[in-house]
Amino acid sequence: MREFPFELKLCTHLEATTERIIARQIGAGVHAPSNRVIDVLCVEPGPEFAARTELTSERIPAAAIESDVGVGEACYWRDAFDTSSEYAREVVERAVEIGFYERERRGGREYVRQVARYPDWFGRLIGIENKPDLAAPGDLETQLRKDVSLALVDEVILATESYVTRAHLNRIPETVGVWRFDAEAARVEVVREPTPLDSEGAGTELIDTHVGRTDVRVASAASKEKRRRRMAERAYGKGWRSYDLPGCAAVESHSGGVPYCGWKDRVVNPANCGSDCPGHDPADPPTVDWEAERDDRTPWVADPTGRTRRQSGLDRFG
């Protein structure tokens, strides 16, 4: 099976069998976040998860959380950010828009405060690397060693459709768990349990490799904690249905958002659908309410206080 449908079917399985927040394609580096992208990130609810669902369905900008804006006395917006005025203004506007900040005016100046304390809402982070066919592993071993040495997530798991041999197990870090996932039967066989990583301590991040040299940087415990929060927030706002269905009459939504093509009789990647396909039948894209699907199937809450639902532009707030 191709990696994209394998990934979506694994997401639907995890969504149906756990209470975790499930998201796809989440940056998992500290000094170089885009250097390592986790296929599937599972976020376990923490002690104050209910308080997070009451705040907003959106991802809260990291700069809004990390600023000096608190829940007590409102502060002058510009003094609360250690960044440019232009970026600080964008963050304030977005935080107000999604309901995380409220503002007031005093003597012609704008002051802001958090509507509620940012909660301790998430627990363990579990990273899953998908490799349906272990006969074509690509850079799998390096990817997994990056995850283990940095220990940004609490557990790392390899999910595959292949039969797993001892030779396969010997080529990946022994702390990495291994699942054999039957996508058609939606069944997971645990080949090896993952060993918990030291996510609360410092880690070593592989930045780049050259002939005869590997560039690494130490990631402090504090920097990892900040990145973990950003990853959890990203997952909360994004989910795993991060694509649009194509405008083709042959495509429909299955299992709460999986793009299925009747002409090809399989799950397809919308990014590869288009007029060059022999089965392409131009039509309006299927009408699917992604947020309603997610709200119905997960502990995430789409519209906790009647605020405006997801809008574009959030991704620029790292």
C-alpha positions as CSV (number, residue, x, y, z in Angstrom):
1,M,0.0,0.0,0.0
2,R,1.2,3.5,-0.7
3,E,2.2,5.6,2.3
4,F,-0.5,8.2,2.0
5,P,-3.5,5.9,2.2
6,F,-1.7,3.8,4.8
7,E,-1.2,6.9,6.9
8,L,-4.9,8.0,6.6
9,K,-6.2,4.5,7.5
10,L,-3.9,4.4,10.6
11,C,-5.2,7.9,11.6
12,T,-8.8,6.7,11.4
13,H,-8.0,3.6,13.4
14,L,-6.3,5.6,16.1
15,E,-9.1,8.0,16.2
16,A,-11.6,5.2,16.6
17,T,-9.7,3.3,19.3
18,T,-8.1,6.0,21.5
19,E,-9.0,9.4,23.1
20,R,-5.8,11.0,21.7
21,I,-5.5,14.0,19.5
22,I,-4.3,12.7,16.2
23,A,-2.4,14.9,13.6
24,R,-0.3,14.4,10.5
25,Q,3.0,15.9,9.4
26,I,4.1,17.8,12.4
27,G,7.6,19.4,12.6
28,A,9.7,17.7,15.3
29,G,12.9,19.6,15.7
30,V,14.1,22.3,18.2
31,H,16.8,24.2,16.4
32,A,15.6,23.1,12.9
33,P,11.9,22.1,13.2
34,S,11.5,21.4,9.5
35,N,14.5,19.1,9.5
36,R,12.3,16.3,10.9
37,V,8.6,15.9,10.2
38,I,6.7,13.2,12.1
39,D,4.2,11.3,10.0
40,V,1.6,10.9,12.8
41,L,1.7,12.6,16.2
42,C,-0.6,11.4,19.0
43,V,-1.2,13.8,21.8
44,E,-2.6,12.2,25.0
45,P,-5.0,14.5,27.0
46,G,-3.5,15.9,30.2
47,P,-5.2,16.8,33.5
48,E,-6.6,20.1,32.2
49,F,-7.7,19.0,28.7
50,A,-11.3,20.0,29.3
51,A,-10.2,23.6,30.0
52,R,-8.3,23.6,26.6
53,T,-11.4,22.5,24.7
54,E,-13.3,25.4,26.3
55,L,-10.8,28.0,25.1
56,T,-10.9,27.6,21.3
57,S,-10.8,25.0,18.6
58,E,-7.9,26.8,16.9
59,R,-4.2,26.5,17.4
60,I,-3.2,29.3,19.8
61,P,-0.1,31.2,18.4
62,A,3.0,30.3,20.3
63,A,3.9,33.9,20.7
64,A,0.6,34.6,22.3
65,I,1.2,31.9,24.9
66,E,4.8,32.8,25.5
67,S,4.3,36.6,25.8
68,D,4.0,38.5,29.0
69,V,0.2,38.8,28.6
70,G,-1.5,37.2,31.6
71,V,-5.0,36.7,33.0
72,G,-4.7,39.4,35.7
73,E,-4.1,43.1,35.0
74,A,-4.3,43.9,31.3
75,C,-1.0,45.1,29.8
76,Y,0.0,47.4,27.0
77,W,0.2,45.1,24.0
78,R,3.5,46.3,22.6
79,D,5.3,45.8,26.0
80,A,4.3,42.2,26.2
81,F,6.3,40.9,23.2
82,D,10.0,40.7,22.6
83,T,9.6,40.9,18.8
84,S,8.8,43.4,16.0
85,S,5.7,45.6,16.4
86,E,4.4,44.2,13.1
87,Y,4.6,40.6,14.2
88,A,3.3,41.4,17.7
89,R,0.3,43.2,16.1
90,E,-0.5,40.1,14.0
91,V,-0.3,37.8,17.0
92,V,-2.5,40.1,19.1
93,E,-5.1,40.3,16.3
94,R,-5.2,36.5,15.9
95,A,-5.3,35.9,19.7
96,V,-8.3,38.2,20.0
97,E,-10.0,36.7,16.9
98,I,-9.9,33.2,18.3
99,G,-10.9,34.3,21.8
100,F,-7.6,33.7,23.7
101,Y,-7.1,37.5,24.3
102,E,-9.5,40.2,25.2
103,R,-8.7,43.9,24.8
104,E,-9.6,47.3,26.2
105,R,-8.6,50.9,25.5
106,R,-7.2,53.3,28.1
107,G,-6.3,56.8,27.2
108,G,-6.0,55.9,23.5
109,R,-3.7,52.9,24.1
110,E,-4.7,49.2,23.6
111,Y,-4.3,46.8,26.5
112,V,-4.8,43.0,26.4
113,R,-5.2,40.1,28.8
114,Q,-5.8,36.4,28.5
115,V,-9.4,35.4,28.9
116,A,-8.3,32.3,30.9
117,R,-5.0,30.8,32.1
118,Y,-3.4,28.6,29.5
119,P,-4.0,25.1,30.8
120,D,-1.7,22.1,31.4
121,W,-3.8,20.2,28.8
122,F,-1.6,17.6,27.2
123,G,0.3,14.6,28.5
124,R,2.5,12.2,26.5
125,L,3.4,12.8,22.8
126,I,3.8,9.7,20.7
127,G,5.5,9.9,17.3
128,I,4.7,7.4,14.6
129,E,6.8,6.9,11.5
130,N,5.0,5.1,8.7
131,K,6.8,2.8,6.4
132,P,4.4,0.4,4.8
133,D,7.0,-1.5,2.8
134,L,10.2,-2.3,4.8
135,A,11.8,-3.6,1.5
136,A,12.1,0.1,0.5
137,P,13.0,1.7,3.8
138,G,14.6,4.8,2.4
139,D,16.2,6.9,5.2
140,L,14.2,5.2,7.9
141,E,17.1,4.3,10.2
142,T,18.4,7.9,10.3
143,Q,14.9,9.4,10.8
144,L,14.3,7.1,13.8
145,R,17.8,7.8,15.3
146,K,17.0,11.6,15.1
147,D,13.8,11.0,17.1
148,V,15.5,8.9,19.7
149,S,18.6,11.1,20.3
150,L,16.5,14.3,20.5
151,A,13.7,12.6,22.6
152,L,11.2,15.4,21.9
153,V,8.4,12.9,22.0
154,D,7.8,10.4,24.8
155,E,7.7,7.3,22.6
156,V,8.6,6.5,19.0
157,I,6.8,3.8,17.0
158,L,7.4,2.4,13.5
159,A,4.2,1.4,11.7
160,T,4.5,-1.0,8.8
161,E,2.5,-3.4,6.7
162,S,5.4,-5.7,6.1
163,Y,6.2,-8.9,7.9
164,V,8.8,-7.8,10.5
165,T,11.9,-9.9,10.7
166,R,14.7,-10.0,13.3
167,A,17.0,-8.4,10.7
168,H,14.5,-5.4,10.4
169,L,14.5,-5.0,14.2
170,N,18.3,-5.1,14.4
171,R,18.5,-2.1,12.0
172,I,16.5,0.3,14.0
173,P,17.0,1.7,17.5
174,E,15.9,-0.8,20.2
175,T,13.9,1.9,22.0
176,V,11.6,2.2,18.9
177,G,8.4,0.3,19.1
178,V,7.1,-1.6,16.1
179,W,3.6,-2.1,14.9
180,R,2.4,-4.2,12.0
181,F,-0.7,-2.5,10.8
182,D,-3.3,-4.3,8.6
183,A,-4.9,-1.3,6.9
184,E,-7.7,-3.3,5.3
185,A,-8.7,-5.1,8.6
186,A,-7.9,-2.0,10.7
187,R,-5.9,-4.2,13.1
188,V,-2.6,-3.5,14.9
189,E,-0.2,-6.2,15.9
190,V,2.4,-5.0,18.4
191,V,5.7,-6.5,17.4
192,R,7.7,-4.6,19.9
193,E,6.7,-2.2,22.6
194,P,8.4,1.2,22.6
195,T,10.8,2.2,25.4
196,P,9.9,5.6,27.0
197,L,12.3,8.4,26.1
198,D,13.7,11.1,28.4
199,S,11.5,13.9,27.0
200,E,12.0,16.0,30.1
201,G,15.8,16.1,29.8
202,A,18.2,17.6,27.3
203,G,18.6,16.0,23.9
204,T,20.9,15.9,20.9
205,E,19.5,17.2,17.6
206,L,21.0,16.0,14.3
207,I,21.1,19.2,12.1
208,D,22.9,18.0,9.0
209,T,25.2,15.4,7.6
210,H,28.2,15.8,5.3
211,V,30.9,13.5,4.1
212,G,33.0,12.7,7.2
213,R,31.1,15.0,9.4
214,T,27.7,15.2,11.2
215,D,26.4,18.5,12.6
216,V,24.5,18.3,15.9
217,R,23.3,20.7,18.5
218,V,22.3,20.1,22.1
219,A,18.6,21.0,22.8
220,S,18.1,22.0,26.4
221,A,15.2,20.7,28.6
222,A,13.6,24.2,28.5
223,S,13.8,24.5,24.7
224,K,12.3,21.0,24.3
225,E,9.4,21.8,26.7
226,K,8.6,24.9,24.5
227,R,8.7,22.9,21.3
228,R,6.6,20.1,22.8
229,R,3.9,22.7,23.6
230,R,4.1,24.1,20.1
231,M,3.8,20.6,18.6
232,A,0.8,19.8,20.8
233,E,-0.9,23.1,19.9
234,R,-0.2,22.5,16.2
235,A,-1.8,19.0,16.4
236,Y,-4.8,20.4,18.3
237,G,-5.6,23.0,15.7
238,K,-4.6,20.9,12.6
239,G,-5.8,17.4,13.1
240,W,-5.1,14.8,10.4
241,R,-7.6,15.9,7.7
242,S,-5.2,18.6,6.4
243,Y,-6.2,18.4,2.7
244,D,-9.0,19.3,0.3
245,L,-11.0,16.8,-1.6
246,P,-10.5,17.1,-5.4
247,G,-13.2,18.3,-7.8
248,C,-14.0,14.9,-9.4
249,A,-17.2,12.9,-9.5
250,A,-15.3,9.7,-8.9
251,V,-14.1,10.8,-5.4
252,E,-16.1,10.6,-2.2
253,S,-15.3,10.8,1.5
254,H,-15.1,7.5,3.4
255,S,-14.5,6.9,7.2
256,G,-14.9,10.4,8.3
257,G,-12.7,12.1,5.7
258,V,-10.6,9.6,3.8
259,P,-10.6,10.4,0.0
260,Y,-11.8,7.3,-1.9
261,C,-11.8,7.1,-5.7
262,G,-14.4,4.8,-7.1
263,W,-12.7,4.8,-10.5
264,K,-9.4,3.5,-9.1
265,D,-11.2,1.6,-6.3
266,R,-8.8,2.8,-3.6
267,V,-7.9,5.7,-1.3
268,V,-6.1,8.4,-3.3
269,N,-3.9,11.4,-2.5
270,P,-5.9,14.6,-3.5
271,A,-2.6,16.2,-4.4
272,N,-2.1,13.7,-7.2
273,C,-5.7,14.0,-8.6
274,G,-6.3,16.1,-11.7
275,S,-7.3,16.4,-15.3
276,D,-4.4,14.2,-16.4
277,C,-6.0,11.2,-14.8
278,P,-8.0,9.0,-17.3
279,G,-10.8,8.6,-14.8
280,H,-11.1,12.3,-14.1
281,D,-14.8,13.5,-14.2
282,P,-14.9,17.2,-13.4
283,A,-17.3,18.1,-10.6
284,D,-17.6,20.2,-7.5
285,P,-15.6,18.7,-4.6
286,P,-17.6,16.6,-2.2
287,T,-19.2,18.6,0.5
288,V,-17.7,17.5,3.8
289,D,-17.7,19.4,7.1
290,W,-14.2,18.4,8.4
291,E,-14.8,20.0,11.8
292,A,-18.1,18.3,12.3
293,E,-16.5,15.0,11.5
294,R,-13.6,15.6,13.9
295,D,-15.9,16.9,16.6
296,D,-18.1,13.8,16.3
297,R,-15.2,11.3,16.4
298,T,-12.7,12.8,18.9
299,P,-12.5,14.7,22.2
300,W,-11.6,17.9,20.3
301,V,-14.5,20.4,20.4
302,A,-15.2,22.3,17.2
303,D,-17.2,25.3,18.5
304,P,-16.9,25.6,22.3
305,T,-18.3,29.1,22.7
306,G,-20.0,29.9,19.4
307,R,-16.9,31.7,18.0
308,T,-16.0,31.8,14.3
309,R,-14.6,28.6,13.1
310,R,-11.2,28.0,11.5
311,Q,-9.9,30.7,9.2
312,S,-6.9,30.9,7.0
313,G,-3.6,32.6,8.1
314,L,-2.9,30.7,11.3
315,D,0.1,28.8,10.0
316,R,2.3,31.9,10.0
317,F,2.3,32.0,13.8
318,G,5.0,29.5,14.7
